[in-house]
Amino acid sequence: MIQEPLTVFLVLVAVVFVAIRLEEKVKVARMLGSVLLAIMIAAILANTGVLPQSSRTYDLLGGLGVNLGIALILLGVNLRTVVSAGPKMLAAFGLGAVGTVVGAIVGSLMLHNQLGGETWKLAGQYTGTYIGGGVNMVSVGRGLGTSSDVFSAAIAADNVTTAVWMIICFGLPGVLGSWWGDSTSSANVGITDSEAAAHSFTSSVTAVPIKDVAALVLLAVGAVWISSLISDWVPYIPQVLWLTTIVLMLAQLGPVRSLSGGPMWGNYILQVFLASIGARSIISEIVRVGPAILYFTLIVVGVHGLLTFGVGRLAKLDLPTLVVASQANIGGPASAMALATARGYGDKLLPGIAIGILGYAVGNYAGFGVARLVHAWLTGG
């Protein structure tokens, strides 16, 4: 088993590289997306004894690494441009978010006897991850102080459920398209502009000037530092909420919006970090903690799906919009982009990325809010 921290880091960046290349070259891998692939590959390496379950590398990535990744991605969020997602996509995303919140509360009510004192923390984590993606899950979990055993099991369960939901969402248009009466199931409107926007999220269309890199690093590190100081002064509000708020405020300034490369670098850092989460996703943890933690994810995503597609159908929202929005909720913008690209929904690509980034922004707030609500209910005050 590899133990030396630098070697562990080398394996993780190699895993991310392989996942990205597979996404580019293999159709099935493109359906899953490089983020989920990296998590799954790292999990396989850990569960077969190649990577350790704990490492100083994981600790560094889970601390400074994830904070910098969050800051860099959110520095590229222009809240005004979220309107470009259009009312239908925003409505579908909001519907999915409500479904996630309801699912987290229902799961807590059904499983609190089995999960005990960690129930409210899991409710917050799964609310965060199934509104904005895995980054929010980790942010909320760290902020709430979820125990390490439950945290690892929660990640492993989330990986399984997220992969299953991606497959379901990919297949739904083919299964339900004719019954849905969907005339937009294979739309290719605006594919060129949308793909260019997607490209800017995962890579650089043009060379990134060194001055932009210097400014982005300064802003990201500065925001992490300031949020840490404020968190020390006001300890009852988690640092990640201060960080999210500070960075979103900075991102609305014209000079900051002109900087290029932030989402790309943030996305890469978070992919390496999520690979480290995969390495800590030891399947035996689910068995040891108990299957209830897997049932929790299935309940949350199941309720999310029922409300998203049930109410969405009644509201006459088209199926491609709903599946892309659902993936933006469950897996984040990378998953939404992967599904829209694989299904040929060119007109959904840019809106899917926009609402996925919005999920990054609001997932932490929703996660902590639901956690406190469930905690108050379980403790009677």
N, C-alpha and C positions, 0 to 999 in steps of 0.2 A: 504494500500500500504506500502511495506517495504521501509524504508528510511535510517536506521542506516547503515553506510558504511561497517562495518564488517559483518553485516547480509546480505547485498547485495553481498559482496564477497563470503560468504558462499553459497548463492543460485547459483552464477555463477559457482563455482567449482563443486557444485552438478549437475548442468546442464551438464557440461563437462563430469563428471563421467557417468551420465545416457546416454549421447550420445555415449560414447566409448563402454559402455556395449551393447547398442542397435546395434551398428555396428558389434559387435562380435556375437550377438545372432540372429539377424533378417535379413533375406536376402534382403528385400527392403531397410532397413537402411544401409546395407553394400553397396548397389548401390549408395546411396547418400553420404556416408562418414560421419565420426563423426564431422568434422569441420562444414559442412553445417547443420547437425542435431542440433548441439549446437546453431548455429545462429538462426535457425528456432524456437527451443524450447524457447530460451531467448526472441525472438521477440513475440512469443505467450504470454509469461508471462507479457511482457511489455504492449502489446496491450489489455490485459485483466485486467490491473491495479494491477498486483502483484508486478512487478518491476517498479522503477521510470524511467522516461525518462532521467534524469540527476542525477549524483551522484559523490561525490569525488572519489569513487572507480573507476568509469569509467575514470576520469581524470588521476588518477595515472597509471592505466593500459595503457591508451592511450599515456602517456608520457614515463616515465622510463620503464614501462613494455614492450611496443612494441619495444623500442630500444634494450633492453636486449634480447628479443626474436629473433629479427633480427640478432643481433651479434652472439648469440649462434648457430643459424642455419647456418649462413654463415661461422662460424669457422670450419664447417665440409665440406666445399666446396673445393674439390681439382680440380682445373680447368683442370688439365691434364687428369683426369679420365672421363671428359665429352665426350672425344673421344670414350669411351667405349659404348656410346649410339648408335654408328654406323651411317654411313652417311644417311641412310634412315630416321631414327628417327630425327636426327638433321635437315635434309632437311624439314621434315614435321613440326617440331617445328618452324623453320625459316619461313616457308610458313604461318603458323598460326599467327606468330608475325607480319608479313607484312600485313596479312589480318586485324589484329586488328588495326594497325596504319592507314590503309586506311579507315577502318570503323569509327574510331574516327574522322578523317578529314571529311568524308562524313556526319557524324552525326552533326558535327559543322556547316557545310555549310547549312544543311537543317533546323537546329533548333536554330540558333543563335538569330533569332528575338524573339523567345519565351523565351529563357533562358538568354538573355542579357549578362551582364558582367561576369557571372559565366561560360559561355560556354567554354572558353579556359581552365579553371581549370578542368571542368568535362572531357574535351578531354584528359587531362593529367592523371587524375585519372583512367579513363576507359582504357586508353592505358596500364597503369601500372598493373591494376588488371587483364586484359585479356591477358597479357603476362606472368605474374608471380603469380597472385593470390591476395587474399584480403589484405594481408599485404602491398603489393605495393600500393594498392589504398589508404590506410590510410596514408602511408608514404608520397605519393605525395600530397594528399589532405592537410595534415598538413603543408607540405613545401610551398604549394601555397596559404595557408590561405583561403580555401573554407569556405564560411559562414556556420554557424552551421545548419541552416534550410535546405539548399541545401545539406549539407553533410549527414544529417540524411535521407533525401529523396533519395539521391544517393545510400546509403547503402541498404535501403529497396528495391529499384528497382533492384539493383545488386543481392540481395538474390533471388528475384523472377526469374530473367533471368537465373542465374546460375543453379538453381534447374531445370528449364525447359530444359536447354541445356544438363545437365547431363542425363536426361531421354531420350532426343533425341539421344545422343551419344551412350547410352546403347542399344537403339533399332535399330540403323542404320545397324549394321552387320547382324542382322536377316532379315531386310527388303531388303537391297541392296546386301547382300553377294553373291547370285547366279548371279545377273546381273553384279556385279563387277568382277566376275570370280576369286573370292578369295579362294585360297587353304589353307590359313593360319588362317581362321576365328576361329579355335578352337585349335590353337597350344598350346602345353604344354611343349615346349622345355625349359630346364634349370629352371624348376619351383623351385627346391630346393634352388639353389644358389640365385635366384632372391628374393624368399620369405625371405631368411636370410638377404639380404640387405635391404629389405623393413622393416623388423622387427627392424633393427638398427635405422631406421628413427623415428619410433613411440614408441619403447620401447628398453630395454637393453637386449641384448642376454646374457651377462655375468654381474656380479656385477661391478659397476663403482667404481674404487678406490677413496677414499676421496681426494687424492692428485690431481686427474684429475678434480674433482669438484672444488677444491680450485683454480686450475690454470685457469679453464674455467671462473669462476666468476671474477677472477682478470683480465683476458684478456677482457671479455665482458664489465665490469664496466669501465676498463681503456680506452677501445676504445670509449665508450659513452662519457666519460669525455673529452678525447682529441678531439673528433669530435665537442663537444660543444664549447671548447675553440677556435678551428679553425673557427667554424661558427661565433663566435663573432668577430673574426679578419677579416673574409671575408664573410660578411652577405649576399651578393648577391648569394651565392651558398648554398642551403639548407643543414642543418646538416646531414640529412639522406644520402646524397651523399658522404659526407666525411666519415661517419660511414661505409657505404658499401665498399668504397675504402680501408679504413684502415683495416677492418676485412678481406676482400678478400686477401690483401697482407699478413697479418698474417697467414691466413689459408694455404698458400703455403709453409710455413716453416715445415720441418720435425718434430721437437718436438711438434708443435701445432697439426699436423695431427695425431700424436700418441695418443692424448687425446680422451677419450671415453665419450659418454653421451651428448655431446653438442647438436646435432640435436634433441635428444629425449626431453631434457629439454626446448630447444627453441620452439619446436613444442607444448609442453604442455602450456607454457606461452602464446603463440600466440593463442591457442585454447580458453583459458580463456579470453584473450583480445577480440577475435572475438565474443565470447558469449556476451561480454559487448557491442560490436557494434550492435549485434542483439537486445539487450535490448533498444538501442536507435533508432532502426528501426521502428518507429511508422508509420504504413501505412497511417494514416491521413496526414502525412507530404507529401506523394506523391500527395494526393488530394489537399492539400493546396498550394504546390508549383506548381502543375500542372502535367498533364500526360506526358508532353514533356520529362521529365526526365526519365520516363520509356521507351518512344520511343527511347531515346538516346541509352540506353543499348541494346534494340532490334536491332537497326541499326548496332551498333558496332559488336555485336555477329553474326548477320545475314550476314554481309559482311565478317567477319572472316570465317564463315562456308562456304559461297559460294566459296571463294578463296581457302580455305584449301582443300575442297573436290573436287571442280571443277578442279583446277590446279593439285591437287594431283592425280586425276584420269587420266588426260592427261599425267602426269609424270610417270604413272604406279606404284604409291605407293600403297601398300596393305592397305585395309580398317582398320584392327586392328591397324596398325601403326598410321594411320591418326586420329582415334578416341582417342587413348591414348595420342597422341601429342596435340590434341585439348583440351583435359581435362587438360593436364599439363599447357597449356596456360590459359584457362578460370578459372580453380579452383586451380592450383598449384599441387605440387607433391602428396599431400594426395588424391586429386580427381583422378589423373592419376593412383595411386596405387589401389584405390578402384575399378575403372572401370576394370583395367587389372586383378585384382583378381576375381571380380565377373564374368567376361566373360571367365576366364580360359586362359588368354594370358600370360602364365608364362614367355615366352621369351621377353615380352614387359615390364615386371614389373620393372626390374632394369633400363633399358633405360628410361622408363617413369619417374622414380624418378630422374634420373640424369638430364634430360632436365627440369624437374619441378624446381629443385634447381637452374639450370642455369637461369630459368625465374625469380626466386627471385633476382638473381644477376644483371640481365640486365633490369628488369622491371622498376626500379626507374629511370635509365638513360633514357630509352625510354619515360617514362611518362613525365618527365620534358622537354625533347626535343620536343615532340609533343605539349605540352602546350605552349612552347615559340613560336613554329612555328605557331600555330593557333592564338595566341595572336597577333603576328606580322601581320598576314593576316587580322585579324578583325580590328586592329587599323591602318593599312596602313603603319606600320613601325616597 
